[in-house]
Amino acid sequence: AWAADLKVVHTQKTKDAVITLKSESGTWHPGANAFVLEFTSPTGQPLDAGKVTLSTSMTMPGMAPMIAGATVSADKAPGHYLGTISFPDGGTRQVTVAWEGPGGEGSTRFSVSVR
């Protein structure tokens, strides 16, 4: 069960959706992280995003990018998705969120600092 007072990690606006990444601390840290993704329409209505994926990558000089995928599942509330992801260490991650469902489809990228 999630506390109602989740803090925003990042909000990303696209043409058809507003995606808000939230966690209890408002940050991601090395180790296991639980998070919520909220999808709303630009007018603020819950958006049924259907199948949602979240993955991250971090480029390291002279090394292959470190890639981490999240486990994401739909919550009971429309437009709410619960996820978990693990990071071996800190650093800025490029986050890609993609969705395909009744509310439309798309993808977006943004940066999140793991600290």
C-alpha positions in Angstrom: 0.0 0.0 0.0 1.3 3.4 -1.0 1.3 6.4 1.3 -0.7 9.2 -0.4 2.1 11.7 0.1 4.4 10.4 -2.7 7.0 13.0 -3.9 7.5 13.8 -7.5 10.8 12.6 -9.0 10.1 14.0 -12.5 7.2 15.2 -14.6 7.4 14.9 -18.4 4.9 16.4 -20.8 4.3 15.1 -24.2 1.7 16.1 -26.9 -0.9 13.6 -25.7 0.1 12.8 -22.1 1.6 14.0 -18.9 3.7 11.4 -17.2 4.6 11.8 -13.5 7.2 9.6 -11.8 6.8 9.5 -8.1 8.5 7.8 -5.1 8.3 8.0 -1.3 11.5 10.0 -1.1 11.2 11.9 -4.3 14.5 10.5 -5.5 16.0 7.3 -6.9 19.0 5.8 -5.0 21.4 2.9 -5.5 19.7 -0.4 -4.7 16.1 -1.3 -5.1 13.6 1.5 -5.8 9.8 1.3 -5.8 7.9 4.0 -7.8 4.6 5.1 -9.3 4.0 6.3 -12.8 0.9 8.4 -13.3 -0.4 9.1 -16.8 -2.9 11.9 -17.3 -4.2 13.7 -20.4 -3.0 17.3 -20.9 -6.3 18.4 -19.3 -5.6 16.3 -16.1 -7.8 13.3 -16.7 -6.5 9.8 -15.9 -5.1 8.2 -19.1 -5.3 4.5 -19.7 -1.8 3.9 -21.0 -2.3 0.1 -21.4 1.1 -1.6 -21.6 3.8 0.6 -20.0 7.6 0.0 -20.0 10.3 1.9 -18.3 14.0 1.4 -18.9 17.2 3.4 -18.0 20.7 3.6 -19.4 23.8 5.4 -18.2 26.8 6.0 -20.5 30.2 5.4 -19.1 33.4 6.6 -20.9 35.1 3.6 -22.5 32.4 1.1 -21.4 29.1 -0.2 -22.8 26.0 1.7 -21.4 24.6 0.3 -18.2 21.0 -0.6 -18.9 18.4 -1.4 -16.3 14.8 -2.3 -16.9 11.9 -1.8 -14.5 9.0 -4.1 -13.7 5.8 -2.1 -14.3 2.2 -3.2 -13.7 -1.1 -1.4 -13.8 -2.6 -0.4 -10.4 -6.3 -0.4 -9.6 -6.7 3.3 -10.4 -6.8 4.3 -14.1 -3.6 5.8 -15.3 -1.6 4.5 -12.2 1.2 2.1 -12.7 3.5 0.6 -10.0 7.1 -0.2 -10.7 10.4 -1.4 -9.2 13.9 -0.9 -10.5 17.4 -1.6 -9.1 20.6 0.4 -9.6 24.1 -0.8 -8.8 25.4 2.7 -8.2 24.6 6.4 -8.4 24.8 8.6 -11.5 22.5 10.3 -14.0 20.3 7.8 -15.9 18.5 8.4 -19.2 15.0 7.2 -18.6 12.7 6.0 -21.5 9.0 5.5 -20.8 6.9 3.9 -23.5 3.1 3.1 -23.5 0.6 1.5 -25.8 -3.1 1.4 -24.9 -6.6 2.7 -25.2 -5.4 6.2 -24.2 -2.9 6.3 -27.1 0.7 5.3 -27.5 4.0 7.0 -27.4 7.3 7.2 -25.7 9.4 9.9 -24.0 12.9 10.3 -22.5 14.2 12.3 -19.6 17.1 12.3 -17.1 16.9 11.2 -13.5 19.8 11.4 -11.0 20.4 8.3 -8.9 22.0 9.4 -5.6 
